[in-house]
Amino acid sequence: MTGSSSSPAAPGTPGGYGLSQRAAVVLVFGSSAAVLVVEIAALRLLAPYLGLTLETSTMVIGIALTAIALGSWLGGRIADQVNPRRLVGPSLGVSGAVVALTPAVLRTTAEWAPAMLVLIASLTILVPGALLSAVTPIVTKLRLTRLAETGTVVGRLSGVGAVGAIVGTVLTGFVLVSRLPVSGILIGLGTLLVVGAALVEWRTRGRSSAPALALVVVAGGLATVVAPGGCDTETRYHCVRVVADPDRGSGRTLVLDGLRHSYVDVDDPTFLEFTYVRAIAAVVDAAFPEGRPLAAHHLGAGGLTLPRYLSATRPGTRSLVSEIDGGVVRINRAQLGLRSEAGIDVRAEDGRLGLRRLDAGSRDLVVGDAFGGVSVPWHLTTVEAMTDVRRVLNEDGLYVANLIDHGGLAFARAEVATLSKTFEHVALVGEPTDIGLDPTAAPDGGNLVVLAADRPVDLRATQKTLDARQTGWKIAAGDDLISWIGDARVLTDDYAPVDQLLQPYSPQSSQ
């Protein structure tokens, strides 16, 4: 019987360096979790500058997966050529330094060199992701003390890495983001990685590079303080700013992820700044008798501009609001003057789930004004979602929604086609060039307002109210609307590529 499979391997062969099982588990678990923390935090950092879109998410996920693949491959290859004990500490230390500097680097780049943002963002994800992913094959090499246990060691550490990634994802999404600013998360993570690097260096080589790396972390923290920032507050879903109107003392603009979402006059809720809000108010005022209180449901809160308006102009109105981001609700109360006696009940919930909880025929009005970045969340655009809207409306009820699209207006056409399949009467309100009433000019895009009901809507009265509010918008219905829709495909839960249908936009053009 030979001893090749049971005796310790000699230095220079697999496992000749040794590493305790506990240390190996901690290193693999921690480095794998850190990769996912960086990935999720990067999405939060980039949202104010690139938007929270499917494309942004896909880019970040793709870069993170590339980093994992590259780090695993190179880490294993280098570990076969260099003493792996010399690799773990530097991998953790350098990745920690990059992670700590990431908030300052990205925000400064977005401010001073926006054309370079995607490249710099890619590097700030790729470099630490690859270095951290290299830890698993390096540690695996250190743990291979016997060739007969190769499968057990590799399988165990691969499983530990997967669990670490899961914990990093859950911890970041459910705990860290709701309690800490993103910059704090990344600087804290960078600090932990540097401390880990120092401990590894001290245990394996009897020396520590902690002082130099600690200086990098401190520099990252200080740089983040002075770096340009897009947020007053970071919530679970948004980077939020409230901007005072220099021309109107009581005016406030709510900015979410760099986009102007709402304008609120905290002293006069009947003042409506954005054209699309005036258009929605005109549609509602024309559809229901003046002053009549309504039972309304709002998909998306923003600054609660329309619920405040209804409360002021139709005393007794009950507005129930589904807003997925509880942080936005807190800002409405703390900075935008929302009072509990306004008849506005806000629930922190997904809009689609909120609709399902409502009784059939319980609402006079449903308003769709929910956005993730510039896009309506896809699951609120489909036939199935609109069928739920129709269910909760009474026989005289009205659905009115804000849409944003540009270029060929492919998404807006698809959404109006979807509503036409669900409701008996549909009309579209917008700039004449955008809704096909001015064939001499190409559509420019921006905000459009669509209205739908199962009873006829007085379009003449609606146009009169639109004119009174000086919107400059017109109404398309009937054959004009059918022609405008063209061959647009109806959106369903099985097919709703909203982000792909939307055309490129400028954040400044919205609203």
C-alpha positions as CSV (number, residue, x, y, z in Angstrom):
1,M,0.0,0.0,0.0
2,T,1.5,3.3,-1.0
3,G,1.2,6.4,1.1
4,S,0.6,8.8,-1.8
5,S,-3.1,9.4,-0.9
6,S,-2.9,9.5,2.8
7,S,0.3,11.2,3.8
8,P,0.7,15.0,3.9
9,A,1.8,16.4,0.7
10,A,5.3,17.9,0.4
11,P,5.8,21.6,-0.1
12,G,5.3,22.5,-3.7
13,T,2.6,19.9,-4.2
14,P,-1.1,20.5,-3.6
15,G,-1.9,21.3,0.0
16,G,1.7,21.6,1.1
17,Y,1.0,24.9,2.8
18,G,-1.9,23.9,5.0
19,L,-4.8,26.0,6.5
20,S,-7.2,25.2,9.3
21,Q,-10.7,24.3,8.3
22,R,-12.2,27.1,10.4
23,A,-10.0,29.8,8.8
24,A,-10.8,28.4,5.3
25,V,-14.5,28.6,6.0
26,V,-14.4,32.2,7.3
27,L,-12.3,33.4,4.4
28,V,-14.4,31.8,1.7
29,F,-17.7,32.7,3.3
30,G,-16.7,36.3,4.0
31,S,-15.1,37.0,0.6
32,S,-18.1,35.5,-1.3
33,A,-20.5,37.5,0.8
34,A,-18.5,40.7,0.1
35,V,-18.8,40.2,-3.7
36,L,-22.6,40.4,-3.4
37,V,-22.6,43.3,-1.1
38,V,-20.5,45.2,-3.6
39,E,-22.8,44.3,-6.4
40,I,-26.0,45.4,-4.7
41,A,-24.4,48.6,-3.4
42,A,-23.1,49.4,-6.9
43,L,-26.7,49.4,-8.2
44,R,-27.6,51.9,-5.5
45,L,-24.7,54.1,-6.3
46,L,-25.3,54.2,-10.0
47,A,-29.1,54.6,-9.9
48,P,-29.0,58.5,-9.6
49,Y,-26.8,58.7,-12.7
50,L,-27.8,55.8,-15.0
51,G,-31.3,55.2,-13.7
52,L,-32.7,52.1,-12.0
53,T,-33.5,50.2,-15.2
54,L,-33.3,46.7,-16.4
55,E,-30.2,47.7,-18.5
56,T,-28.4,49.1,-15.4
57,S,-29.2,46.0,-13.4
58,T,-28.1,43.7,-16.2
59,M,-24.8,45.6,-16.7
60,V,-23.9,45.4,-13.0
61,I,-24.9,41.7,-12.7
62,G,-22.9,40.9,-15.8
63,I,-19.8,42.7,-14.5
64,A,-20.1,41.0,-11.2
65,L,-20.4,37.5,-12.8
66,T,-17.4,38.4,-15.0
67,A,-15.4,39.3,-11.9
68,I,-16.4,36.0,-10.2
69,A,-15.4,34.0,-13.3
70,L,-12.1,35.9,-13.9
71,G,-11.1,35.8,-10.2
72,S,-11.8,32.1,-9.8
73,W,-9.8,31.2,-12.9
74,L,-6.8,33.5,-12.3
75,G,-6.8,32.8,-8.6
76,G,-6.6,29.1,-9.2
77,R,-3.9,29.4,-11.8
78,I,-1.7,31.8,-9.8
79,A,-2.1,29.6,-6.7
80,D,-0.5,26.8,-8.7
81,Q,2.5,29.0,-9.5
82,V,3.0,31.0,-6.3
83,N,3.0,30.2,-2.6
84,P,-0.8,30.7,-1.9
85,R,-0.1,32.0,1.6
86,R,1.3,35.1,-0.1
87,L,-1.9,35.7,-2.0
88,V,-4.8,35.8,0.5
89,G,-3.8,38.9,2.4
90,P,-3.1,41.1,-0.6
91,S,-6.3,40.0,-2.3
92,L,-8.4,41.1,0.7
93,G,-6.4,44.2,1.4
94,V,-6.4,45.6,-2.2
95,S,-10.1,44.8,-2.6
96,G,-10.9,46.5,0.7
97,A,-9.1,49.6,-0.4
98,V,-10.9,49.8,-3.7
99,V,-14.3,49.1,-2.1
100,A,-13.7,51.9,0.5
101,L,-12.8,54.4,-2.3
102,T,-15.7,53.4,-4.6
103,P,-18.4,55.9,-3.4
104,A,-16.0,58.9,-3.7
105,V,-14.6,57.7,-7.1
106,L,-18.1,57.0,-8.7
107,R,-19.7,60.2,-7.5
108,T,-16.7,62.4,-8.5
109,T,-16.6,60.7,-11.9
110,A,-20.4,61.3,-12.4
111,E,-19.9,65.0,-11.6
112,W,-16.8,65.8,-13.5
113,A,-16.4,63.1,-16.2
114,P,-19.8,61.5,-16.8
115,A,-18.7,60.0,-20.1
116,M,-16.3,57.8,-18.1
117,L,-18.8,56.7,-15.6
118,V,-19.6,53.3,-17.1
119,L,-15.9,52.4,-17.5
120,I,-15.0,53.5,-13.9
121,A,-18.1,51.8,-12.5
122,S,-17.1,48.6,-14.3
123,L,-13.6,48.7,-12.8
124,T,-14.9,49.4,-9.3
125,I,-17.0,46.3,-9.5
126,L,-14.6,44.1,-11.5
127,V,-11.4,44.7,-9.5
128,P,-12.6,43.9,-6.0
129,G,-15.0,41.2,-7.3
130,A,-12.2,39.4,-9.1
131,L,-9.8,39.7,-6.1
132,L,-12.4,38.5,-3.7
133,S,-13.5,35.6,-6.0
134,A,-9.8,34.5,-6.2
135,V,-9.8,33.8,-2.5
136,T,-11.8,30.6,-2.9
137,P,-9.4,28.7,-5.2
138,I,-6.4,30.0,-3.2
139,V,-7.9,28.8,0.1
140,T,-8.9,25.5,-1.6
141,K,-5.3,25.0,-2.6
142,L,-4.2,25.7,1.0
143,R,-6.7,23.2,2.3
144,L,-5.8,20.3,0.0
145,T,-3.6,18.3,2.4
146,R,-4.5,14.9,0.9
147,L,-5.3,14.2,-2.7
148,A,-7.9,11.6,-1.6
149,E,-10.0,14.5,-0.1
150,T,-9.9,16.7,-3.1
151,G,-13.7,16.3,-3.9
152,T,-14.7,16.8,-0.3
153,V,-12.6,20.0,0.2
154,V,-13.6,21.5,-3.1
155,G,-17.3,20.7,-2.6
156,R,-17.3,21.9,1.0
157,L,-15.7,25.2,0.1
158,S,-17.9,25.7,-2.9
159,G,-20.9,25.2,-0.8
160,V,-19.6,27.6,1.9
161,G,-19.0,30.2,-0.9
162,A,-22.6,29.9,-2.2
163,V,-24.0,30.3,1.4
164,G,-21.8,33.3,1.9
165,A,-23.2,34.9,-1.4
166,I,-26.7,34.2,-0.2
167,V,-26.1,35.8,3.2
168,G,-24.4,38.8,1.6
169,T,-27.4,39.3,-0.7
170,V,-30.1,38.9,2.0
171,L,-28.1,41.0,4.6
172,T,-27.6,43.8,2.2
173,G,-31.1,43.9,0.7
174,F,-33.1,43.4,3.9
175,V,-30.9,44.9,6.6
176,L,-28.0,47.1,5.5
177,V,-29.6,49.3,2.8
178,S,-32.6,50.1,5.1
179,R,-30.3,51.2,8.0
180,L,-27.1,52.6,6.5
181,P,-26.1,54.9,3.6
182,V,-24.5,53.1,0.7
183,S,-21.2,54.9,1.3
184,G,-21.3,53.7,4.9
185,I,-21.9,50.1,3.8
186,L,-18.9,50.2,1.4
187,I,-16.5,52.0,3.7
188,G,-17.5,49.6,6.5
189,L,-17.0,46.6,4.2
190,G,-13.6,48.0,3.0
191,T,-12.5,48.3,6.7
192,L,-13.5,44.7,7.5
193,L,-11.6,43.5,4.4
194,V,-8.5,45.5,5.4
195,V,-8.7,44.2,9.0
196,G,-9.0,40.6,7.6
197,A,-6.0,41.2,5.3
198,A,-4.0,42.4,8.3
199,L,-4.9,39.3,10.4
200,V,-4.1,36.9,7.5
201,E,-0.7,38.6,6.9
202,W,0.1,38.5,10.6
203,R,-0.9,34.8,11.0
204,T,0.7,33.6,7.8
205,R,3.8,35.8,7.5
206,G,4.3,37.4,10.8
207,R,3.8,41.0,9.5
208,S,1.0,43.3,8.8
209,S,0.3,45.9,6.1
210,A,-2.6,47.2,8.1
211,P,-1.3,50.8,8.7
212,A,-0.9,51.6,5.0
213,L,-4.2,50.0,4.1
214,A,-6.0,51.7,7.0
215,L,-4.8,55.0,5.6
216,V,-6.5,54.1,2.3
217,V,-9.8,53.3,4.1
218,V,-9.6,56.6,6.0
219,A,-8.9,58.5,2.8
220,G,-11.9,56.8,1.2
221,G,-14.1,57.9,4.1
222,L,-12.9,61.5,4.0
223,A,-13.2,61.6,0.2
224,T,-16.7,60.4,0.4
225,V,-17.6,63.3,2.7
226,V,-16.4,65.9,0.3
227,A,-17.3,64.1,-3.0
228,P,-20.3,65.3,-4.9
229,G,-23.4,63.4,-3.7
230,G,-26.8,63.0,-5.3
231,C,-28.8,62.3,-2.1
232,D,-30.1,64.0,0.9
233,T,-31.5,60.6,2.0
234,E,-31.1,57.0,0.8
235,T,-34.1,54.8,1.1
236,R,-34.5,51.2,0.3
237,Y,-35.3,52.0,-3.3
238,H,-34.2,55.5,-4.1
239,C,-31.6,58.2,-3.7
240,V,-33.8,61.1,-2.5
241,R,-33.4,64.9,-2.6
242,V,-35.9,67.6,-1.7
243,V,-35.1,70.9,-3.5
244,A,-36.6,74.2,-2.5
245,D,-38.0,76.4,-5.3
246,P,-36.1,79.7,-5.3
247,D,-39.0,81.4,-7.0
248,R,-41.8,80.1,-4.7
249,G,-41.1,80.0,-1.0
250,S,-43.4,77.1,-0.2
251,G,-42.5,75.1,-3.3
252,R,-40.6,71.8,-3.1
253,T,-39.4,69.4,-5.8
254,L,-39.0,65.7,-4.9
255,V,-36.1,64.2,-6.8
256,L,-35.7,60.4,-6.9
257,D,-32.6,58.9,-8.5
258,G,-31.9,62.2,-10.3
259,L,-35.3,62.6,-11.8
260,R,-37.9,65.2,-10.8
261,H,-40.8,63.1,-9.6
262,S,-43.1,65.6,-7.9
263,Y,-43.6,69.3,-7.1
264,V,-45.4,70.2,-3.9
265,D,-46.5,73.5,-2.6
266,V,-46.7,72.8,1.1
267,D,-49.0,75.8,1.7
268,D,-51.2,75.5,-1.4
269,P,-52.0,72.0,-2.5
270,T,-54.1,73.3,-5.4
271,F,-51.0,74.8,-7.1
272,L,-49.9,72.2,-9.7
273,E,-46.5,72.9,-11.3
274,F,-46.0,69.9,-13.7
275,T,-48.0,69.9,-16.9
276,Y,-48.9,66.2,-16.6
277,V,-50.3,66.7,-13.1
278,R,-52.5,69.6,-14.3
279,A,-53.6,67.3,-17.1
280,I,-54.6,64.5,-14.7
281,A,-56.4,67.0,-12.5
282,A,-58.3,68.3,-15.6
283,V,-59.3,64.8,-16.6
284,V,-60.6,64.1,-13.0
285,D,-62.4,67.4,-12.7
286,A,-64.2,66.9,-16.0
287,A,-65.2,63.3,-15.2
288,F,-66.8,63.9,-11.8
289,P,-69.1,66.7,-10.5
290,E,-67.4,69.6,-9.0
291,G,-66.6,69.2,-5.3
292,R,-67.9,65.6,-5.1
293,P,-65.8,63.5,-2.7
294,L,-64.1,60.5,-4.3
295,A,-62.9,57.1,-3.2
296,A,-59.5,57.0,-4.9
297,H,-56.6,54.6,-5.1
298,H,-53.1,55.8,-6.2
299,L,-50.4,53.6,-7.5
300,G,-47.2,55.3,-6.4
301,A,-46.9,58.2,-4.0
302,G,-44.1,60.6,-5.1
303,G,-44.9,63.8,-3.3
304,L,-48.6,63.0,-3.0
305,T,-49.4,66.0,-5.1
306,L,-52.6,64.7,-6.6
307,P,-54.0,63.2,-3.3
308,R,-53.4,66.5,-1.6
309,Y,-55.1,68.3,-4.5
310,L,-58.2,66.0,-4.2
311,S,-58.3,66.5,-0.5
312,A,-58.3,70.3,-0.9
313,T,-60.8,70.6,-3.8
314,R,-63.1,67.7,-2.9
315,P,-63.4,67.6,0.9
316,G,-64.2,64.2,2.2
317,T,-62.2,62.4,-0.5
318,R,-60.5,59.2,0.8
319,S,-57.2,58.5,-1.0
320,L,-55.5,55.2,-0.4
321,V,-51.9,55.1,-1.7
322,S,-49.8,52.1,-2.5
323,E,-46.1,53.1,-2.3
324,I,-43.4,50.5,-2.2
325,D,-40.8,52.8,-0.6
326,G,-41.6,53.6,3.0
327,G,-38.7,56.1,3.0
328,V,-40.5,58.3,0.5
329,V,-43.6,58.3,2.8
330,R,-41.4,59.4,5.7
331,I,-40.0,62.3,3.6
332,N,-43.5,63.4,2.8
333,R,-44.3,63.6,6.5
334,A,-41.0,65.1,7.6
335,Q,-40.1,67.5,4.7
336,L,-43.2,67.9,2.5
337,G,-45.9,68.8,5.0
338,L,-48.1,65.8,4.8
339,R,-50.7,65.8,7.7
340,S,-52.6,62.9,9.0
341,E,-55.9,64.7,8.8
342,A,-55.7,65.1,5.0
343,G,-57.7,61.9,4.4
344,I,-54.7,60.3,2.8
345,D,-53.8,56.7,3.9
346,V,-50.4,55.6,2.6
347,R,-49.5,51.9,2.7
348,A,-45.9,50.7,2.1
349,E,-46.7,48.0,-0.4
350,D,-46.3,46.9,-4.0
351,G,-49.0,48.5,-6.2
352,R,-50.1,45.3,-7.8
353,L,-50.5,43.6,-4.4
354,G,-52.3,46.6,-3.1
355,L,-54.9,46.4,-5.9
356,R,-55.6,42.7,-5.1
357,R,-56.5,43.7,-1.5
358,L,-59.2,46.1,-2.6
359,D,-62.9,45.1,-2.9
360,A,-64.6,45.0,-6.3
361,G,-66.3,48.2,-7.3
362,S,-64.9,50.1,-4.3
363,R,-63.2,53.0,-6.1
364,D,-64.3,55.9,-8.1
365,L,-60.8,56.7,-9.3
366,V,-57.5,54.8,-9.8
367,V,-54.4,56.9,-10.6
368,G,-51.3,55.2,-12.0
369,D,-48.2,57.2,-11.3
370,A,-45.6,54.6,-10.2
371,F,-42.2,54.8,-11.6
372,G,-38.9,53.0,-11.2
373,G,-36.5,55.6,-12.7
374,V,-38.3,56.7,-15.8
375,S,-40.1,53.4,-16.4
376,V,-43.5,52.3,-15.1
377,P,-42.8,49.0,-13.3
378,W,-43.6,46.4,-15.9
379,H,-46.0,44.4,-13.7
380,L,-48.3,47.5,-13.5
381,T,-48.6,47.8,-17.3
382,T,-50.1,44.4,-18.3
383,V,-53.6,43.2,-19.2
384,E,-53.7,41.3,-16.0
385,A,-52.9,44.4,-13.9
386,M,-55.4,46.5,-15.8
387,T,-58.0,43.8,-15.3
388,D,-57.5,44.2,-11.6
389,V,-57.8,48.0,-11.9
390,R,-61.1,47.5,-13.8
391,R,-62.3,45.1,-11.0
392,V,-61.8,47.7,-8.2
393,L,-63.5,50.5,-10.1
394,N,-67.3,51.0,-9.8
395,E,-69.4,51.3,-13.0
396,D,-68.7,55.0,-13.3
397,G,-65.1,54.7,-12.3
398,L,-62.1,56.2,-14.1
399,Y,-58.5,55.0,-14.5
400,V,-56.0,57.7,-15.4
401,A,-52.2,57.1,-15.7
402,N,-49.0,59.1,-16.3
403,L,-46.8,57.6,-19.0
404,I,-43.3,58.7,-20.1
405,D,-41.8,57.7,-23.4
406,H,-39.6,59.2,-26.2
407,G,-38.6,58.6,-29.8
408,G,-41.1,56.3,-31.5
409,L,-43.2,56.1,-28.3
410,A,-43.3,52.3,-28.6
411,F,-44.0,51.7,-24.9
412,A,-46.8,54.3,-24.8
413,R,-48.5,52.7,-27.9
414,A,-48.2,49.3,-26.3
415,E,-49.7,50.5,-23.0
416,V,-52.6,52.3,-24.7
417,A,-53.2,49.1,-26.8
418,T,-53.3,47.1,-23.6
419,L,-55.9,49.5,-22.0
420,S,-58.0,49.4,-25.2
421,K,-58.2,45.6,-24.8
422,T,-59.3,46.0,-21.2
423,F,-61.7,49.0,-21.1
424,E,-64.6,50.1,-23.3
425,H,-63.5,53.7,-23.6
426,V,-59.9,54.9,-23.9
427,A,-58.4,58.3,-24.7
428,L,-54.9,59.8,-24.8
429,V,-53.9,63.3,-23.7
430,G,-50.6,65.0,-24.7
431,E,-48.8,67.3,-27.0
432,P,-50.4,67.3,-30.4
433,T,-47.2,66.1,-32.1
434,D,-46.9,63.2,-29.6
435,I,-50.4,61.9,-30.0
436,G,-50.6,62.0,-33.8
437,L,-52.7,65.2,-34.2
438,D,-50.0,67.2,-35.8
439,P,-48.5,65.2,-38.8
440,T,-46.2,68.0,-39.7
441,A,-43.8,67.3,-36.9
442,A,-42.2,64.1,-35.5
443,P,-43.1,63.2,-31.9
444,D,-40.7,64.4,-29.3
445,G,-42.0,62.5,-26.3
446,G,-42.1,63.1,-22.6
447,N,-45.2,62.8,-20.4
448,L,-48.5,61.5,-21.8
449,V,-51.7,60.9,-19.8
450,V,-54.0,58.0,-20.7
451,L,-57.6,57.7,-19.4
452,A,-59.8,54.6,-19.5
453,A,-63.3,53.8,-18.3
454,D,-66.3,51.5,-19.1
455,R,-68.6,54.5,-19.5
456,P,-68.3,57.3,-22.0
457,V,-66.0,60.2,-21.0
458,D,-67.0,63.7,-21.9
459,L,-64.0,64.6,-24.1
460,R,-65.3,68.0,-25.0
461,A,-65.6,68.9,-21.3
462,T,-62.1,67.4,-20.7
463,Q,-60.6,69.5,-23.5
464,K,-62.2,72.6,-22.1
465,T,-60.7,71.9,-18.7
466,L,-57.3,71.2,-20.2
467,D,-57.4,74.5,-22.0
468,A,-58.4,76.3,-18.8
469,R,-55.4,74.9,-17.1
470,Q,-53.2,76.1,-20.0
471,T,-51.6,72.7,-20.7
472,G,-51.5,73.1,-24.4
473,W,-52.4,69.4,-24.7
474,K,-55.1,67.8,-26.9
475,I,-57.1,64.6,-26.8
476,A,-56.9,61.6,-29.2
477,A,-59.7,59.1,-29.2
478,G,-61.6,56.9,-31.6
479,D,-60.1,56.4,-35.0
480,D,-57.3,58.8,-34.4
481,L,-56.2,56.8,-31.4
482,I,-56.5,53.5,-33.3
483,S,-54.3,54.9,-36.0
484,W,-51.8,56.2,-33.4
485,I,-51.6,52.7,-31.7
486,G,-50.9,51.0,-35.0
487,D,-49.7,47.4,-34.7
488,A,-48.4,47.8,-31.1
489,R,-48.5,44.5,-29.2
490,V,-50.6,44.2,-26.1
491,L,-48.6,43.8,-22.8
492,T,-49.2,40.7,-20.7
493,D,-47.6,39.1,-17.6
494,D,-45.9,36.8,-20.0
495,Y,-44.6,39.5,-22.3
496,A,-43.9,43.0,-21.1
497,P,-40.5,44.3,-22.2
498,V,-41.1,47.8,-20.9
499,D,-37.5,48.8,-20.5
500,Q,-36.7,47.7,-24.0
501,L,-39.6,49.5,-25.5
502,L,-38.7,52.8,-23.9
503,Q,-36.5,55.0,-26.0
504,P,-33.4,56.8,-24.7
505,Y,-34.3,59.8,-22.6
506,S,-32.8,62.8,-20.9
507,P,-33.7,63.0,-17.1
508,Q,-34.1,66.7,-17.5
509,S,-36.9,66.2,-20.0
510,S,-39.2,64.2,-17.7
511,Q,-42.1,66.0,-16.2
